[in-house]
Amino acid sequence: MSARTTKPHEIVERALELSRSDGCVVIADEHSSADLRWAGNALTTNGVTRGRTLTVIATVDGAQGTASGVVSRSAVTADELEPLVRAAEAAARGAGPAEDAQPLVTGVDPSPEFTEAPAETTSAVFADFAPALGEAFARARTGGRELYGFANHEMVSTYLGTSTGLRLRHDQPNGTLEVNAKSPDRTRSAWAGRSTRDFKDVDPAALDAELAVRLGWAERRLELPAGRYETLLPPTAVADLLIYQLWSASGRDAAEGRTVFSRPGGGTRVGERLTELPLTLRSDPNEPGLESAPFVIAHSSGGDQSVFDNGLPLSATDWVREGELHRLTTSRHSAGLTGLPTAPAVDNLILDGGEDRSLEEMVAATDHRGPCLLLTCLWYIREVDPATLLLTGLTRDGVYLVENGEVTGEVNNFRFNESPVDLLGRAAEAGRTEKTLPREWSDWFTRAAMPALRIPDFNMSSVSRGV
């Protein structure tokens, strides 16, 4: 039995057979990826990779409670499988009782495709995209632009088996496209990104045309001081901010008084209105085009994620419903501690409820009340204060001045200091929800759909000299 010839479901079954612990969860992740990279209007590298990671979670009952041990390894062979299982059991026996211990999940119907071969990606995923990219290179060259960027497609087939009888499987495709256009002297730069499941819905020519417009805007350069400005946040920037908000929406942390979602005097802010706009922030594993795992896949415990919840079904969840805080993330354990409903995180995020208006229409509707800024994206986002969820970060690859409904030039970059919770409360307008790629978090979170937001007083705390 080699790492590549053994079928994933077989290695899961064999690991469960070898288990001597009171409970056992085995997760086999079969992953493949294909990528293209380019610079200066020419392809530079491409490649395909494949691999497997096996995670064994052993649980051991004791007089003081149930302990858990987790061991993960790559490319496990037949000779290494039993030592891996024994290592997880030894880790469990050497650990104290797990605070998040719960009975392993039962009663979930098996996935019909559990015994089928894993899905894989290959360079064929770029069959239509690559020629179109070559045509975009030619147009950019003619137009005096240089294109840089990369395209990556991944497929992860996850097989989850437990000693309580669960046999679940999920195939997760994930594609990202990022393109930078630069002027030959490198003084002007613009960025565009897309999230895709299969590269059939991305158009390099359209991205190049969008970037050409932005580089044209940057031919007129103005300097603005730090301050509060009316600002149009594009969907990618909204996604980066609200993903961090979701990551910070721990029910337990809120109940313990440690986050922006803690109620003064005790409890949480669930039920409070966060914005007067009728916005709903939600996740749904069955969202068309943003499909994600319909059950919990937890390789480790921490925060409101628990290895004991592996296989727990996930459903559509409203985190903010029509402006009111509706749910915070919880495991079964933290739900029991806080009295909140069980609500594990889902691997996508959607904000809707805005007007049916594109970002371009929102630009055109900007009047002469004062300077308005149009951002491209945010970068290097870091938390400053968890009690208010104050974040700091930088603008990047284009901040544009909007006057009388038109973009009239590019201004300098800024450092910002803002809380996404406060931004929702101050937002004056939300546009049309559209699928977007979060730039800052694209290595970890890609399935998002957001509207543009108009913020009347976005805090640009200092000037940044980055491009």
Secondary structure in CASP SS format (residue, H / E / C, confidence):
PFRMAT SS
TARGET T0000
AUTHOR 0000-0000-0000
METHOD secondary structure of the structure
MODEL  1
M C 1.00
S C 1.00
A C 1.00
R C 1.00
T C 1.00
T C 1.00
K C 1.00
P H 1.00
H H 1.00
E H 1.00
I H 1.00
V H 1.00
E H 1.00
R H 1.00
A H 1.00
L H 1.00
E H 1.00
L H 1.00
S C 1.00
R C 1.00
S C 1.00
D C 1.00
G E 1.00
C E 1.00
V E 1.00
V E 1.00
I E 1.00
A E 1.00
D E 1.00
E E 1.00
H E 1.00
S E 1.00
S E 1.00
A E 1.00
D E 1.00
L E 1.00
R E 1.00
W E 1.00
A E 1.00
G C 1.00
N C 1.00
A E 1.00
L E 1.00
T E 1.00
T E 1.00
N E 1.00
G E 1.00
V E 1.00
T E 1.00
R E 1.00
G E 1.00
R E 1.00
T E 1.00
L E 1.00
T E 1.00
V E 1.00
I E 1.00
A E 1.00
T E 1.00
V E 1.00
D E 1.00
G E 1.00
A C 1.00
Q C 1.00
G E 1.00
T E 1.00
A E 1.00
S E 1.00
G E 1.00
V E 1.00
V E 1.00
S E 1.00
R E 1.00
S E 1.00
A C 1.00
V C 1.00
T C 1.00
A H 1.00
D H 1.00
E H 1.00
L H 1.00
E H 1.00
P H 1.00
L H 1.00
V H 1.00
R H 1.00
A H 1.00
A H 1.00
E H 1.00
A H 1.00
A H 1.00
A H 1.00
R H 1.00
G H 1.00
A C 1.00
G C 1.00
P C 1.00
A C 1.00
E C 1.00
D C 1.00
A C 1.00
Q C 1.00
P C 1.00
L C 1.00
V C 1.00
T C 1.00
G C 1.00
V C 1.00
D C 1.00
P C 1.00
S C 1.00
P C 1.00
E C 1.00
F C 1.00
T C 1.00
E C 1.00
A C 1.00
P C 1.00
A C 1.00
E C 1.00
T C 1.00
T C 1.00
S H 1.00
A H 1.00
V H 1.00
F H 1.00
A C 1.00
D C 1.00
F H 1.00
A H 1.00
P H 1.00
A H 1.00
L H 1.00
G H 1.00
E H 1.00
A H 1.00
F H 1.00
A H 1.00
R H 1.00
A H 1.00
R H 1.00
T H 1.00
G C 1.00
G C 1.00
R C 1.00
E E 1.00
L E 1.00
Y E 1.00
G E 1.00
F E 1.00
A E 1.00
N E 1.00
H E 1.00
E E 1.00
M E 1.00
V E 1.00
S E 1.00
T E 1.00
Y E 1.00
L E 1.00
G E 1.00
T E 1.00
S C 1.00
T C 1.00
G C 1.00
L C 1.00
R E 1.00
L E 1.00
R E 1.00
H E 1.00
D E 1.00
Q E 1.00
P E 1.00
N E 1.00
G E 1.00
T E 1.00
L E 1.00
E E 1.00
V E 1.00
N E 1.00
A E 1.00
K E 1.00
S C 1.00
P C 1.00
D C 1.00
R C 1.00
T C 1.00
R C 1.00
S E 1.00
A E 1.00
W E 1.00
A E 1.00
G E 1.00
R E 1.00
S E 1.00
T E 1.00
R C 1.00
D C 1.00
F C 1.00
K C 1.00
D C 1.00
V C 1.00
D C 1.00
P H 1.00
A H 1.00
A H 1.00
L H 1.00
D H 1.00
A H 1.00
E H 1.00
L H 1.00
A H 1.00
V H 1.00
R H 1.00
L H 1.00
G H 1.00
W H 1.00
A C 1.00
E C 1.00
R C 1.00
R E 1.00
L E 1.00
E C 1.00
L C 1.00
P C 1.00
A C 1.00
G E 1.00
R E 1.00
Y E 1.00
E E 1.00
T E 1.00
L E 1.00
L E 1.00
P C 1.00
P H 1.00
T H 1.00
A H 1.00
V H 1.00
A H 1.00
D H 1.00
L H 1.00
L H 1.00
I H 1.00
Y H 1.00
Q H 1.00
L H 1.00
W H 1.00
S C 1.00
A C 1.00
S E 1.00
G H 1.00
R H 1.00
D H 1.00
A H 1.00
A H 1.00
E C 1.00
G C 1.00
R C 1.00
T C 1.00
V C 1.00
F C 1.00
S E 1.00
R C 1.00
P C 1.00
G C 1.00
G C 1.00
G C 1.00
T E 1.00
R C 1.00
V C 1.00
G C 1.00
E C 1.00
R E 1.00
L C 1.00
T C 1.00
E C 1.00
L C 1.00
P C 1.00
L C 1.00
T E 1.00
L E 1.00
R E 1.00
S E 1.00
D C 1.00
P C 1.00
N C 1.00
E C 1.00
P C 1.00
G C 1.00
L C 1.00
E C 1.00
S C 1.00
A C 1.00
P C 1.00
F E 1.00
V C 1.00
I C 1.00
A C 1.00
H C 1.00
S C 1.00
S C 1.00
G E 1.00
G C 1.00
D C 1.00
Q E 1.00
S C 1.00
V H 1.00
F H 1.00
D H 1.00
N C 1.00
G C 1.00
L C 1.00
P E 1.00
L C 1.00
S C 1.00
A C 1.00
T E 1.00
D E 1.00
W E 1.00
V E 1.00
R E 1.00
E C 1.00
G C 1.00
E E 1.00
L E 1.00
H C 1.00
R C 1.00
L C 1.00
T E 1.00
T C 1.00
S C 1.00
R H 1.00
H H 1.00
S H 1.00
A H 1.00
G H 1.00
L H 1.00
T H 1.00
G C 1.00
L C 1.00
P C 1.00
T C 1.00
A C 1.00
P C 1.00
A C 1.00
V C 1.00
D C 1.00
N C 1.00
L E 1.00
I E 1.00
L E 1.00
D E 1.00
G C 1.00
G C 1.00
E C 1.00
D C 1.00
R C 1.00
S C 1.00
L H 1.00
E H 1.00
E H 1.00
M H 1.00
V H 1.00
A H 1.00
A C 1.00
T C 1.00
D C 1.00
H C 1.00
R C 1.00
G C 1.00
P C 1.00
C E 1.00
L E 1.00
L E 1.00
L E 1.00
T E 1.00
C E 1.00
L E 1.00
W E 1.00
Y E 1.00
I E 1.00
R E 1.00
E E 1.00
V E 1.00
D E 1.00
P C 1.00
A C 1.00
T C 1.00
L C 1.00
L E 1.00
L E 1.00
T E 1.00
G E 1.00
L E 1.00
T E 1.00
R E 1.00
D E 1.00
G E 1.00
V E 1.00
Y E 1.00
L E 1.00
V E 1.00
E E 1.00
N C 1.00
G C 1.00
E E 1.00
V E 1.00
T E 1.00
G E 1.00
E E 1.00
V E 1.00
N C 1.00
N E 1.00
F E 1.00
R E 1.00
F E 1.00
N E 1.00
E E 1.00
S C 1.00
P H 1.00
V H 1.00
D H 1.00
L H 1.00
L H 1.00
G H 1.00
R H 1.00
A C 1.00
A C 1.00
E E 1.00
A E 1.00
G C 1.00
R C 1.00
T C 1.00
E E 1.00
K E 1.00
T E 1.00
L C 1.00
P C 1.00
R C 1.00
E C 1.00
W C 1.00
S C 1.00
D C 1.00
W C 1.00
F C 1.00
T C 1.00
R C 1.00
A E 1.00
A E 1.00
M E 1.00
P C 1.00
A C 1.00
L E 1.00
R E 1.00
I E 1.00
P E 1.00
D E 1.00
F E 1.00
N E 1.00
M E 1.00
S E 1.00
S E 1.00
V E 1.00
S E 1.00
R C 1.00
G C 1.00
V C 1.00
END
